[in-house]
Amino acid sequence: VLFGKAHTYEEAAEIIYRTYEYYIYRYPQKRFHGKTANQVRQEALTANTPEQYPIAPNRRIERFWEGIEKSKAKHQAQAQQ
């Protein structure tokens, strides 16, 4: 965990808040070309045409959903028999 262990609800809430704060304001992301999420947001708010940062395809997730679709098709074929 980024900010340690929590022993109370208040500590957990503080850790979650600090983690969000870190990733939004301090963590530069590769997909944002080294900018933080807050920097990208501020640029988007001031630009007439905000820069696009598309999410790269995740082949593992695509294979997962392909498997789901194959399974559904198999079950539908069995139900029609």
C-alpha positions as CSV (number, residue, x, y, z in Angstrom):
1,V,0.0,0.0,0.0
2,L,1.3,3.4,-0.9
3,F,0.7,5.1,2.5
4,G,0.8,2.2,5.0
5,K,-1.8,0.2,6.8
6,A,-5.0,1.6,8.4
7,H,-6.3,0.5,11.8
8,T,-9.4,2.7,11.9
9,Y,-12.0,4.0,9.5
10,E,-10.5,7.5,9.7
11,E,-7.0,6.2,8.9
12,A,-8.4,4.3,5.9
13,A,-10.3,7.3,4.6
14,E,-7.1,9.4,5.0
15,I,-5.0,6.8,3.1
16,I,-7.6,6.7,0.3
17,Y,-7.6,10.5,0.1
18,R,-3.8,10.6,0.0
19,T,-3.6,7.9,-2.7
20,Y,-6.1,9.8,-4.9
21,E,-4.2,13.0,-4.3
22,Y,-0.9,11.3,-5.3
23,Y,-2.2,9.8,-8.5
24,I,-4.1,13.0,-9.6
25,Y,-1.5,15.6,-8.7
26,R,1.9,14.0,-8.5
27,Y,2.1,10.8,-10.6
28,P,3.2,11.5,-14.2
29,Q,1.6,8.9,-16.5
30,K,3.1,7.4,-19.6
31,R,-0.1,7.6,-21.6
32,F,-0.3,11.4,-20.8
33,H,3.2,11.8,-22.2
34,G,4.7,12.4,-18.7
35,K,2.0,14.7,-17.4
36,T,-0.1,14.2,-14.3
37,A,-3.9,13.8,-14.6
38,N,-4.4,17.2,-13.1
39,Q,-2.1,18.8,-15.7
40,V,-4.1,17.1,-18.5
41,R,-7.4,18.3,-16.9
42,Q,-6.2,21.9,-16.6
43,E,-5.0,21.9,-20.2
44,A,-8.3,20.5,-21.4
45,L,-10.3,23.1,-19.5
46,T,-8.4,26.0,-21.1
47,A,-8.1,24.5,-24.7
48,N,-10.7,25.0,-27.4
49,T,-9.8,21.5,-28.7
50,P,-8.4,19.3,-25.9
51,E,-5.6,16.9,-26.8
52,Q,-6.8,13.3,-26.9
53,Y,-5.1,10.6,-24.9
54,P,-6.7,7.3,-26.1
55,I,-6.3,4.2,-23.8
56,A,-4.1,1.6,-25.4
57,P,-5.9,-1.7,-26.2
58,N,-5.4,-4.4,-23.5
59,R,-5.1,-7.7,-25.3
60,R,-5.6,-9.7,-22.1
61,I,-9.0,-8.0,-21.5
62,E,-9.9,-8.4,-25.2
63,R,-9.2,-12.2,-25.0
64,F,-11.3,-12.4,-21.8
65,W,-14.3,-10.9,-23.5
66,E,-13.8,-13.1,-26.6
67,G,-13.9,-16.1,-24.3
68,I,-17.2,-14.9,-22.8
69,E,-18.7,-14.4,-26.3
70,K,-17.6,-17.9,-27.4
71,S,-19.1,-19.4,-24.2
72,K,-22.4,-17.5,-24.8
73,A,-22.6,-18.7,-28.4
74,K,-21.8,-22.3,-27.3
75,H,-24.6,-22.2,-24.6
76,Q,-27.1,-20.7,-27.1
77,A,-26.3,-23.4,-29.7
78,Q,-26.8,-26.1,-27.0
79,A,-30.1,-24.6,-25.9
80,Q,-31.4,-24.6,-29.5
81,Q,-30.7,-28.3,-30.0
